Amino acid sequence: MALETATAPYDLRFDTGRICLDLLATAHPAERLDSVGALRAWIAGSGLVPPGTPLAHAGPSWPPAFRELRGCVGRLVRAGLGSGTWPVYDTALVRVNDTARPAPPVPRAVRAADGTLVRALDGPPTCAALLAAVARDAVDLLTDPVARGALRQCEGDNCPIVYLDTSRGRRRRWCSSETCGNRERVARHRRRARGLRTVVKTSPQTIT
């Protein structure tokens, strides 16, 4: 099944620049990880597993575990948007570190039908292994001053999406130019139009 077909029903996005930030995006504008099917689609779309990896063993305990990790990562990432400092003992930090302890899914190079080498996993990925991969990505992000300095929150109205700004000059303002950026441009055009109408209405009449 093509990736677009698998992820389309769940309206998932993978454009933040990091897997852990893509996980945060699943909470906006509504809960996306509300079913095992949605989580399977997110795992496949995020690149945590190679294309075509079977995930039929994923169970109902998986979505709550990912949502819990999402909450902890979100707390730390949003703190990183400010001073980047945390209390000595922070439950979110402890939880992310503990989640990162297990080994992530083990990749292997295997021969495809055409003889080329492709990536596969050594076995079915466990929930703990997949969570560890996301948690390690969060640890890498939060401990890298350059990457942390590129963290941005979307400037769109009521948009909490956090992304990694790798644009030239670090001038990216929106999580997506097609969504929040387009809405801002439309709103700006409407404000200008209203302003012109106001000027026309309040201009003094020309006396002839």
Phi and psi in degrees as a GROMACS rama.xvg file:
@    title "Ramachandran Plot"
@    xaxis  label "Phi"
@    yaxis  label "Psi"
@TYPE xy
-64.8302  148.669  ALA-2
-59.3405  -42.8345  LEU-3
-59.0024  -39.4287  GLU-4
-67.748  -38.0816  THR-5
-71.9584  -37.1379  ALA-6
-92.8132  -22.6167  THR-7
-55.2472  -44.5501  ALA-8
-61.5858  -19.8022  PRO-9
-103.36  -0.873994  TYR-10
53.0068  53.6646  ASP-11
-93.369  154.643  LEU-12
-132.971  147.959  ARG-13
-138.957  57.3516  PHE-14
-127.817  19.284  ASP-15
-86.5931  -17.946  THR-16
101.504  -10.3355  GLY-17
-146.783  148.347  ARG-18
-62.6768  -43.1378  ILE-19
-66.0187  -31.3865  CYS-20
-75.5761  -33.1565  LEU-21
-61.6685  -35.1386  ASP-22
-64.1961  -42.1075  LEU-23
-60.4161  -35.18  LEU-24
-66.9193  -14.7393  ALA-25
-74.3381  -4.21071  THR-26
-96.376  -0.707166  ALA-27
-131.867  140.185  HIS-28
-81.98  -4.80147  PRO-29
-145.154  168.269  ALA-30
-62.586  125.132  GLU-31
-100.724  -28.7321  ARG-32
-95.0887  57.5939  LEU-33
-101.115  8.27206  ASP-34
-154.638  160.9  SER-35
-64.266  -38.7209  VAL-36
-61.3541  -42.0063  GLY-37
-64.8013  -40.911  ALA-38
-65.8229  -41.4443  LEU-39
-58.3685  -43.4693  ARG-40
-63.7448  -39.9243  ALA-41
-66.9838  -43.172  TRP-42
-58.8406  -44.6554  ILE-43
-67.0856  -44.3093  ALA-44
-70.4953  -27.7808  GLY-45
-75.2961  -16.7237  SER-46
88.0988  8.32362  GLY-47
-62.4025  -29.7604  LEU-48
-128.606  154.48  VAL-49
-64.9504  154.179  PRO-50
-55.358  137.772  PRO-51
84.5121  2.53801  GLY-52
-65.4355  125.101  THR-53
-65.5682  134.58  PRO-54
-128.756  24.8798  LEU-55
-64.5794  -20.4439  ALA-56
-80.0836  -8.01484  HIS-57
-60.7574  133.892  ALA-58
-116.984  179.305  GLY-59
-65.3897  -15.9368  PRO-60
-80.2206  -13.1155  SER-61
-70.2507  -50.4346  TRP-62
-56.2942  -44.9366  PRO-63
-60.4927  -35.6705  PRO-64
-66.0282  -40.8567  ALA-65
-69.7386  -36.5136  PHE-66
-67.506  -36.6753  ARG-67
-63.7613  -46.4743  GLU-68
-61.9962  -38.9122  LEU-69
-57.9803  -42.9662  ARG-70
-62.9247  -41.2499  GLY-71
-68.6369  -44.8913  CYS-72
-62.9008  -40.6873  VAL-73
-61.4526  -40.8629  GLY-74
-61.9266  -42.4094  ARG-75
-73.346  -41.6007  LEU-76
-63.4116  -42.5714  VAL-77
-70.4306  -28.1768  ARG-78
-67.7291  -34.1456  ALA-79
-68.1981  -18.6817  GLY-80
-71.6962  -19.8255  LEU-81
-102.848  -116.954  GLY-82
-75.9588  -24.4596  SER-83
77.1372  15.5384  GLY-84
-112.439  149.654  THR-85
-133.982  161.514  TRP-86
-59.465  158.165  PRO-87
-56.7879  -42.1613  VAL-88
-114.957  112.379  TYR-89
-128.731  121  ASP-90
-61.0142  -35.5897  THR-91
-65.5428  -42.3459  ALA-92
-65.5322  -42.5517  LEU-93
-61.3197  -42.4183  VAL-94
-66.1373  -43.2095  ARG-95
-64.1005  -43.551  VAL-96
-62.1251  -42.4129  ASN-97
-65.008  -39.0834  ASP-98
-67.5969  -27.4766  THR-99
-78.9108  -8.68631  ALA-100
-65.789  -46.767  ARG-101
-61.5097  158.993  PRO-102
-70.7137  136.228  ALA-103
-71.8175  172.851  PRO-104
-54.2931  137.915  PRO-105
-90.5227  118.679  VAL-106
-83.9668  154.132  PRO-107
-136.729  152.351  ARG-108
-97.2361  119.543  ALA-109
-125.949  157.693  VAL-110
-85.1623  130.356  ARG-111
-81.1822  178.278  ALA-112
-60.6779  -31.0969  ALA-113
-89.2221  6.17539  ASP-114
91.5225  -10.0872  GLY-115
-77.2945  158.287  THR-116
-88.6681  132.421  LEU-117
-130.153  161.364  VAL-118
-87.7785  135.613  ARG-119
-140.341  171.393  ALA-120
-100.178  153.876  LEU-121
-67.6647  -22.4803  ASP-122
-171.681  176.785  GLY-123
-58.0542  128.176  PRO-124
-71.4525  133.538  PRO-125
-81.7116  162.839  THR-126
-61.5306  -42.7129  CYS-127
-61.6308  -38.8099  ALA-128
-67.6283  -40.9696  ALA-129
-68.7868  -41.4693  LEU-130
-61.7735  -38.6094  LEU-131
-62.2249  -39.0582  ALA-132
-63.6495  -40.9369  ALA-133
-68.7232  -43.8508  VAL-134
-62.795  -38.8844  ALA-135
-66.7007  -35.99  ARG-136
-63.0123  -40.3785  ASP-137
-64.7733  -42.065  ALA-138
-61.623  -44.7781  VAL-139
-60.5256  -42.724  ASP-140
-64.8809  -47.0422  LEU-141
-72.9738  -20.8693  LEU-142
-100.82  2.22115  THR-143
-102.8  106.396  ASP-144
-57.6545  -36.9642  PRO-145
-67.2403  -47.8795  VAL-146
-65.3631  -42.5708  ALA-147
-63.2345  -33.5439  ARG-148
-70.2734  -15.9911  GLY-149
-94.8094  2.13437  ALA-150
-68.7206  134.452  LEU-151
-138.212  147.049  ARG-152
-101.969  138.072  GLN-153
-55.7613  138.983  CYS-154
-87.2822  2.28501  GLU-155
-66.5675  151.765  GLY-156
-59.1523  125.408  ASP-157
58.1552  28.1612  ASN-158
-106.165  117.871  CYS-159
-94.1477  5.53342  PRO-160
-61.7369  131.316  ILE-161
-108.265  135.347  VAL-162
-138.151  168.552  TYR-163
-98.6199  117.071  LEU-164
-87.268  102.835  ASP-165
-108.718  14.1736  THR-166
-71.3533  159.929  SER-167
-64.305  127.406  ARG-168
78.792  1.31239  GLY-169
51.7282  51.3457  ARG-170
-111.524  11.0589  ARG-171
-67.7873  129.109  ARG-172
-106.621  -25.2641  ARG-173
-123.957  154.139  TRP-174
-63.8525  -32.029  CYS-175
-150.25  126.793  SER-176
-66.3314  -28.4903  SER-177
-78.1356  -23.0129  GLU-178
-107.317  -82.7203  THR-179
-63.5072  -39.4103  CYS-180
-62.8647  -43.112  GLY-181
-66.969  -39.3622  ASN-182
-62.4742  -39.433  ARG-183
-66.2338  -39.9856  GLU-184
-65.1085  -40.8227  ARG-185
-63.7824  -44.213  VAL-186
-63.774  -39.1994  ALA-187
-64.8888  -40.1763  ARG-188
-63.5479  -40.893  HIS-189
-66.7324  -38.3982  ARG-190
-63.9528  -40.804  ARG-191
-64.5569  -42.0702  ARG-192
-63.1909  -42.0248  ALA-193
-64.1877  -38.8644  ARG-194
-63.0303  -40.1948  GLY-195
-66.0639  -40.7971  LEU-196
-63.6783  -38.5914  ARG-197
-64.8176  -41.4386  THR-198
-63.0785  -42.3924  VAL-199
-63.8524  -43.0597  VAL-200
-67.7277  -35.2823  LYS-201
-92.9586  -6.02211  THR-202
-67.1604  139.314  SER-203
-64.1671  145.578  PRO-204
-67.4996  141.31  GLN-205
-79.6034  123.788  THR-206
-88.386  128.186  ILE-207
